[in-house]
Amino acid sequence: MEGRLKVWNGDKGFGFISSPGAKDVFVHISALKKMSRRPVVGDVLTFQCHTDNNGKVRATQAQIRGVASTDLTSRSRVSKQLPAQEAQPKSFFSGLLTVLGLIAVAVIGYEVYQRQIVVEVQAQTLVSEASHETPVFTKIVKSQFSCRGKVYCSEVTSCAEAKFYVQNCSGTKMDGDHDGVPCESQWCN
């Protein structure tokens, strides 16, 4: 059958076709699914009539006259594709780029790994060297003070000197309560 689209509700996807000598026929967008555009009021439609279980007539397999269907447009796209021979070099080139990219990533990863190993070895070397050396602070303290016969807190000039005498010199009387802190009332309070 053929008729003109009388009403179209684009939001809901349905409308009515008026056909000479017949009642208006309901049409749903699903009946126009092969069309390249949506219908507008005034379009001439060709369609099949189908009566559903409730006795209502509806349009099926509808087409808009003068508008291409999506089947034709998809066929024209297929015919415009390049032949397989022309596509072959592109796939070879992209494969080559992929392989070269993977090699570059592997080389960069190996370089980063090697640098990390060098850093770890250097850190371990520094730690082992530091553990074998005596602390610099101890050398400075030892070089500042020497056992010169000072026995009492009144003879030293600082808490550090009092600690040096208690730890390194014999016969001192600077830690009266033997708690390890010398000259508590004068220097080490």
C-alpha positions in Angstrom: 0.0 0.0 0.0 0.9 3.6 -0.3 0.0 6.7 1.8 1.1 10.0 3.2 2.4 10.5 6.7 -0.3 12.5 8.4 1.0 12.7 12.0 4.5 11.9 13.4 5.6 12.0 17.1 9.4 11.9 16.9 9.9 11.7 20.7 7.9 8.5 20.9 8.7 7.1 17.5 5.3 6.6 16.0 2.7 8.3 13.7 -0.2 7.7 11.4 -0.4 7.2 7.6 -3.5 8.4 5.7 -4.3 6.4 2.7 -7.1 7.2 0.2 -10.1 5.1 0.8 -8.9 3.6 4.1 -8.7 4.4 7.8 -5.5 6.0 9.1 -2.8 3.3 9.7 -0.6 3.3 12.8 3.2 3.2 12.0 6.0 2.6 14.5 9.7 3.6 13.9 10.6 -0.1 14.0 8.8 -0.5 10.7 11.1 2.1 9.1 14.4 0.7 10.6 16.1 0.4 7.2 15.7 4.0 6.3 18.6 6.4 6.3 16.6 9.2 8.0 13.6 9.6 10.3 10.2 10.3 8.6 8.6 13.8 8.6 5.0 14.8 8.1 4.1 14.8 4.4 6.5 11.9 3.4 5.0 9.4 1.0 5.4 5.9 2.5 5.0 2.5 0.9 4.1 -0.2 3.5 2.5 -3.6 4.2 -0.6 -3.8 6.5 -0.7 -6.2 9.4 -3.5 -6.8 11.8 -2.3 -7.7 15.3 -4.0 -10.0 17.9 -6.2 -7.1 19.1 -7.6 -6.4 15.7 -5.6 -3.2 15.2 -4.0 -2.5 11.8 -0.4 -1.3 11.7 2.1 -0.7 9.0 5.1 -3.0 8.6 8.1 -3.0 6.2 7.6 0.7 5.5 9.8 2.8 3.3 9.9 6.5 2.6 9.7 7.1 -1.2 12.8 8.8 -2.5 14.9 8.1 0.5 17.7 5.6 0.4 17.6 2.6 2.7 20.6 1.8 5.0 21.2 -1.5 3.0 22.1 0.5 -0.1 24.3 3.0 1.8 26.2 0.1 3.5 26.7 -1.6 0.1 28.2 1.6 -1.3 30.6 1.8 1.6 31.8 -1.7 0.9 32.4 -0.9 -2.8 34.6 2.1 -1.8 36.9 0.0 0.4 40.5 -0.4 -0.9 41.5 -3.7 -2.5 43.3 -6.2 -0.3 46.6 -5.8 -2.1 46.7 -2.0 -1.2 45.9 -2.7 2.4 48.7 -5.3 2.8 51.6 -2.9 3.0 49.8 -0.9 5.8 49.4 -4.0 7.9 53.1 -5.0 7.3 54.2 -1.5 8.2 52.1 -1.4 11.4 53.4 -4.8 12.4 57.0 -3.6 11.9 56.3 -0.5 14.0 54.8 -2.7 16.7 57.9 -4.9 16.8 60.2 -1.9 16.9 58.1 -0.3 19.7 58.4 -3.5 21.7 62.1 -3.7 21.2 62.5 0.0 22.3 60.4 -0.6 25.4 62.5 -3.7 26.3 65.8 -1.8 25.8 64.6 1.1 28.0 63.4 -1.3 30.6 66.8 -3.1 30.7 68.6 0.2 31.0 66.4 1.3 34.0 67.0 -2.1 35.6 70.8 -1.8 35.2 70.8 1.7 36.7 68.8 0.4 39.7 71.3 -2.4 40.3 74.2 0.1 40.2 72.4 2.4 42.7 71.7 -0.6 45.0 75.3 -1.8 44.9 76.6 1.7 45.6 74.2 2.1 48.5 75.3 -1.3 50.0 79.0 -0.3 49.6 78.4 3.0 51.4 76.6 1.2 54.2 79.3 -1.4 54.6 82.0 1.2 54.6 80.2 3.3 57.1 79.7 0.3 59.5 83.5 -0.3 59.4 84.5 3.2 60.3 84.4 4.7 63.7 82.0 7.7 64.0 83.5 11.1 63.2 81.9 12.5 66.4 83.8 10.0 68.5 87.1 11.1 66.9 86.3 14.7 67.6 85.4 14.1 71.2 88.6 12.0 71.8 90.7 14.7 70.2 89.2 17.5 72.3 89.7 15.8 75.8 92.5 13.7 77.3 93.0 12.1 80.7 95.0 14.8 82.7 94.2 13.8 86.2 90.9 15.6 86.7 88.9 13.8 89.4 86.1 16.3 90.5 83.3 18.1 88.7 84.8 21.5 89.7 87.9 20.6 87.5 86.0 20.1 84.2 84.4 22.8 82.0 81.5 21.0 80.4 79.1 18.0 80.6 80.9 16.5 77.6 84.2 16.6 79.3 82.8 15.1 82.5 81.3 12.2 80.4 84.6 11.7 78.7 86.4 11.4 82.1 83.9 9.0 83.5 84.0 6.7 80.4 87.7 6.9 79.6 89.8 7.8 82.7 90.2 5.9 86.0 89.9 7.3 89.5 87.2 10.0 88.8 84.7 11.0 91.4 82.2 12.8 89.1 79.3 10.2 89.2 78.6 9.9 92.9 75.3 8.0 92.6 76.7 5.7 89.8 73.7 6.3 87.5 75.9 7.0 84.4 75.3 10.8 84.5 78.3 12.7 85.9 78.2 16.1 87.5 74.4 16.2 87.7 74.2 19.3 89.9 76.7 21.4 87.8 77.0 20.4 84.2 74.7 17.6 83.2 71.3 18.6 84.6 
